[in-house]
Amino acid sequence: MTSMTTTTNTVLHASGVTMRFGGLTAVRNVDLTVNSGEIVGLIGPNGAGKTTFFNCLTGLYIPTEGKVTYKGTTLPPKPHLVTQAGVARTFQNIRLFPNMTVLENVLVGRHTRTKEGLWSALLRLPGFKKAEETSRERAMELLQFTGLAAKADHLSRNLPYGEQRKLEIARALASEPGLLLLDEPTAGMNPQETRAAEELIFAIRDQGIAVLVIEHDMRFIMNLCDRVSVLVQGEKLVEGTPDIVQADERVIAAYLGTPFEGAPGDEELAEVEAAETAQSTTSTEGDTP
């Protein structure tokens, strides 16, 4: 698949990223580059380390080793600072504010681009009012873009599942990112919703936003991506065009469950997952005011 632009400026560069939980290594020495105008896929069997790697890219985890840069600048190890730098993400499990409206959810995503301080907000100064109006206009543009404008005043919890996924993407776009990371954006979707998600991601790319996506739906990922990178047991197995990746016998073997030398057993994988959960909880608590 050919992207809509011929520029090859590097947006994201991950070099030698390694993530250990105690004595267990969930991600080992992974390199990945995403260029402007690209949609890059990250695939692999369950337990391959895909979401752990995503968390290293977005500041939720601090890599044990390696470096992550966005447009040449090392990303700070805090999720809100990564978002402020220009990298936005969605999550495998939908994380909306269920008792807020669709519009309010998108407005939350604007906070990293709003410069007015506390007193300006409390006193309703002209600068705050102008910023609030600008944010509202931009949020409505994003709802129009994602096909949700007619439901701006609906509570997000009342949206159908596929539209909740779209809303999460709209909220991520509200931070004006140069790179959007999508963690299984079509999980739980029917074929019609999946096709709509594909069209939306193409439209996002066409607006100049690079995209990195984790997905289990192979047909979806192979139709969508310019390049695909395969993680197996925390290491990058192969990277290339969808045609190259689909034809690689090692990829086929990995998905069929053929064991590799040094492959972790079920008990080791369970330990890694438990350690990831503990690390994620600690990171979240650390960000709480």
C-alpha positions as CSV (number, residue, x, y, z in Angstrom):
1,M,0.0,0.0,0.0
2,T,1.3,3.5,-0.9
3,S,0.9,6.3,1.6
4,M,-0.5,9.6,0.5
5,T,2.7,11.5,1.0
6,T,6.3,11.0,-0.2
7,T,8.0,12.6,2.8
8,T,10.1,10.3,5.0
9,N,10.7,12.5,8.1
10,T,11.0,10.3,11.1
11,V,8.2,10.9,13.6
12,L,8.9,8.1,16.2
13,H,12.2,6.3,16.7
14,A,12.5,3.5,19.3
15,S,16.0,2.2,19.7
16,G,16.9,-0.9,21.8
17,V,13.8,-0.7,23.9
18,T,13.9,-3.4,26.7
19,M,11.5,-3.8,29.6
20,R,12.2,-6.1,32.5
21,F,9.9,-6.9,35.4
22,G,12.2,-8.2,38.0
23,G,14.2,-11.0,36.4
24,L,11.7,-11.4,33.6
25,T,12.1,-9.7,30.2
26,A,8.8,-8.7,28.5
27,V,10.4,-6.7,25.7
28,R,13.9,-7.2,24.5
29,N,16.0,-4.8,22.4
30,V,13.2,-3.7,20.0
31,D,13.8,-1.1,17.4
32,L,10.9,0.6,15.5
33,T,10.6,3.7,13.3
34,V,7.4,5.4,12.2
35,N,7.8,8.0,9.5
36,S,5.4,10.9,8.6
37,G,2.6,9.8,6.3
38,E,2.8,6.2,7.4
39,I,0.5,3.7,9.1
40,V,2.6,1.0,10.8
41,G,1.2,-2.2,12.3
42,L,2.5,-4.0,15.4
43,I,1.3,-7.6,15.5
44,G,2.2,-10.8,17.4
45,P,0.6,-13.7,19.4
46,N,-0.8,-13.1,22.8
47,G,1.9,-12.4,25.3
48,A,4.3,-11.1,22.7
49,G,4.9,-7.8,24.5
50,K,2.9,-5.5,22.2
51,T,1.1,-3.5,24.8
52,T,4.1,-3.4,27.1
53,F,6.1,-1.9,24.2
54,F,3.2,0.6,23.6
55,N,3.4,1.6,27.3
56,C,7.2,2.2,26.9
57,L,6.5,4.5,24.0
58,T,3.9,6.5,25.8
59,G,5.5,7.1,29.2
60,L,3.4,4.7,31.2
61,Y,6.5,2.5,31.7
62,I,10.1,3.7,31.8
63,P,12.1,1.3,29.6
64,T,14.8,-0.6,31.5
65,E,17.1,0.0,28.5
66,G,16.8,1.9,25.2
67,K,15.6,5.2,24.0
68,V,12.4,6.6,22.5
69,T,12.4,9.9,20.5
70,Y,9.6,11.9,18.9
71,K,10.7,14.1,16.0
72,G,14.3,13.8,17.3
73,T,13.5,14.7,21.0
74,T,13.7,12.1,23.7
75,L,10.2,11.6,25.2
76,P,9.7,12.4,28.9
77,P,8.7,9.4,31.2
78,K,5.3,10.8,32.1
79,P,2.1,10.0,30.0
80,H,0.7,13.6,30.1
81,L,4.1,15.0,29.0
82,V,4.3,12.5,26.1
83,T,0.8,13.7,25.1
84,Q,1.9,17.3,25.3
85,A,4.9,16.5,23.2
86,G,2.6,15.3,20.4
87,V,1.9,11.5,20.9
88,A,-1.6,10.4,21.7
89,R,-3.0,6.9,22.3
90,T,-6.1,4.9,22.8
91,F,-6.3,1.8,25.0
92,Q,-7.3,-1.8,24.5
93,N,-10.0,-1.4,27.0
94,I,-12.2,1.7,26.4
95,R,-11.4,4.5,28.9
96,L,-14.1,7.1,28.5
97,F,-15.8,9.2,31.1
98,P,-19.2,7.4,31.1
99,N,-21.2,10.1,32.9
100,M,-19.8,12.9,30.7
101,T,-21.3,13.9,27.3
102,V,-19.6,13.0,24.1
103,L,-18.6,16.6,23.6
104,E,-17.2,16.8,27.2
105,N,-15.1,13.7,26.6
106,V,-13.4,15.4,23.6
107,L,-12.9,18.6,25.5
108,V,-11.0,16.7,28.2
109,G,-8.5,15.8,25.4
110,R,-7.9,19.5,24.7
111,H,-6.4,20.2,28.1
112,T,-2.8,19.8,26.9
113,R,-3.4,22.5,24.3
114,T,-5.0,25.0,26.7
115,K,-2.6,27.5,28.2
116,E,-4.9,29.5,30.5
117,G,-4.2,29.0,34.2
118,L,-6.3,28.5,37.3
119,W,-7.1,32.1,38.0
120,S,-8.1,32.8,34.5
121,A,-10.6,29.9,34.7
122,L,-11.9,30.8,38.1
123,L,-12.5,34.5,37.2
124,R,-13.7,33.7,33.7
125,L,-11.3,36.2,32.2
126,P,-11.6,37.0,28.5
127,G,-8.5,34.8,27.6
128,F,-10.2,31.8,29.2
129,K,-13.5,32.4,27.5
130,K,-11.8,32.7,24.1
131,A,-9.8,29.5,24.7
132,E,-13.0,27.7,25.9
133,E,-14.8,28.8,22.7
134,T,-11.8,27.7,20.5
135,S,-11.7,24.3,22.3
136,R,-15.4,23.8,21.8
137,E,-15.2,24.6,18.1
138,R,-12.3,22.2,17.6
139,A,-14.1,19.5,19.6
140,M,-17.1,19.8,17.4
141,E,-14.9,19.6,14.3
142,L,-13.5,16.3,15.5
143,L,-17.0,14.9,16.3
144,Q,-18.0,15.9,12.7
145,F,-14.8,14.2,11.4
146,T,-15.6,11.0,13.3
147,G,-19.3,11.0,12.5
148,L,-20.4,11.7,16.1
149,A,-21.5,15.4,15.9
150,A,-25.2,14.5,16.1
151,K,-24.6,12.8,19.5
152,A,-22.5,15.6,21.0
153,D,-24.9,15.9,24.0
154,H,-25.4,12.2,24.6
155,L,-23.8,10.6,27.6
156,S,-20.8,8.6,26.3
157,R,-22.0,5.4,28.2
158,N,-25.1,5.4,26.0
159,L,-23.2,5.1,22.7
160,P,-23.0,1.8,20.8
161,Y,-19.7,0.0,21.2
162,G,-18.3,1.0,17.8
163,E,-19.1,4.7,18.4
164,Q,-17.4,4.6,21.8
165,R,-14.3,3.5,20.0
166,K,-14.6,6.4,17.6
167,L,-15.1,8.8,20.6
168,E,-11.9,7.6,22.2
169,I,-10.1,8.3,18.9
170,A,-11.7,11.8,18.7
171,R,-10.6,12.5,22.3
172,A,-7.0,11.4,21.4
173,L,-7.0,13.7,18.3
174,A,-8.1,16.6,20.4
175,S,-4.6,16.9,21.8
176,E,-3.4,17.7,18.2
177,P,-0.9,14.8,17.9
178,G,1.6,14.2,15.2
179,L,1.5,10.5,16.0
180,L,-1.5,8.4,17.1
181,L,-1.1,5.0,18.8
182,L,-4.1,2.7,18.6
183,D,-4.2,-0.3,20.8
184,E,-6.6,-2.9,19.2
185,P,-9.0,-0.3,17.8
186,T,-11.4,-2.9,16.2
187,A,-11.6,-5.3,19.2
188,G,-15.2,-6.4,19.6
189,M,-16.4,-4.7,16.4
190,N,-18.6,-6.3,13.8
191,P,-17.4,-6.2,10.1
192,Q,-19.2,-3.0,9.3
193,E,-17.8,-1.2,12.3
194,T,-14.3,-2.5,11.4
195,R,-14.6,-1.2,7.9
196,A,-15.6,2.2,9.3
197,A,-12.6,2.2,11.6
198,E,-10.3,1.5,8.7
199,E,-11.7,4.4,6.7
200,L,-11.3,6.7,9.7
201,I,-7.7,5.7,10.2
202,F,-7.0,6.4,6.5
203,A,-8.6,9.8,6.9
204,I,-6.4,10.5,10.0
205,R,-3.3,9.6,8.0
206,D,-4.5,11.9,5.2
207,Q,-4.6,14.8,7.7
208,G,-0.8,14.3,8.2
209,I,-0.9,12.3,11.4
210,A,1.3,9.2,11.5
211,V,-0.3,6.1,13.0
212,L,1.0,3.1,14.9
213,V,-1.6,0.3,15.5
214,I,-1.7,-2.9,17.5
215,E,-4.3,-5.3,16.1
216,H,-5.2,-9.0,16.2
217,D,-7.4,-8.8,13.0
218,M,-4.9,-9.8,10.3
219,R,-7.1,-8.9,7.4
220,F,-7.6,-5.5,8.9
221,I,-4.0,-4.9,9.6
222,M,-2.7,-6.1,6.2
223,N,-5.2,-3.9,4.3
224,L,-4.4,-0.9,6.5
225,C,-0.7,-0.7,6.9
226,D,2.3,0.4,4.9
227,R,4.6,-1.6,7.1
228,V,4.1,-4.3,9.7
229,S,6.4,-5.3,12.5
230,V,6.0,-8.7,14.3
231,L,6.8,-9.2,17.9
232,V,7.3,-12.7,19.3
233,Q,8.2,-13.4,22.9
234,G,9.2,-9.7,23.3
235,E,11.6,-9.6,20.4
236,K,11.1,-8.2,16.9
237,L,10.9,-11.2,14.5
238,V,10.5,-9.5,11.2
239,E,9.4,-6.2,9.7
240,G,8.3,-5.3,6.2
241,T,5.4,-4.7,3.8
242,P,2.2,-6.7,4.5
243,D,3.0,-9.1,1.6
244,I,6.5,-9.9,3.0
245,V,5.2,-10.4,6.5
246,Q,2.3,-12.6,5.5
247,A,4.6,-14.9,3.5
248,D,7.3,-15.2,6.2
249,E,7.3,-18.8,7.5
250,R,8.5,-17.7,11.0
251,V,5.4,-15.5,11.3
252,I,3.1,-18.3,10.3
253,A,4.9,-20.6,12.8
254,A,4.5,-18.1,15.6
255,Y,0.8,-17.8,15.1
256,L,0.3,-21.5,14.9
257,G,2.1,-21.9,18.2
258,T,5.3,-23.6,17.0
259,P,7.7,-23.3,20.0
260,F,10.9,-21.3,19.7
261,E,14.2,-22.1,21.4
262,G,14.1,-20.5,24.9
263,A,10.3,-19.9,24.7
264,P,8.8,-19.0,28.1
265,G,6.4,-21.5,29.6
266,D,2.9,-20.6,30.8
267,E,4.1,-20.0,34.3
268,E,6.7,-17.5,33.2
269,L,4.2,-15.7,31.0
270,A,1.8,-15.5,33.9
271,E,4.6,-14.0,36.1
272,V,5.3,-11.4,33.4
273,E,1.6,-10.4,33.2
274,A,1.4,-10.1,37.0
275,A,4.5,-7.9,37.1
276,E,3.0,-5.7,34.3
277,T,-0.2,-5.3,36.2
278,A,1.7,-4.3,39.4
279,Q,3.9,-1.8,37.4
280,S,0.9,-0.3,35.7
281,T,-0.8,0.2,39.0
282,T,2.3,1.9,40.5
283,S,2.6,4.2,37.5
284,T,-1.0,5.2,37.6
285,E,-0.8,5.9,41.4
286,G,2.3,8.0,40.8
287,D,0.5,10.3,38.4
288,T,-2.4,10.9,40.7
289,P,-2.3,14.4,42.2
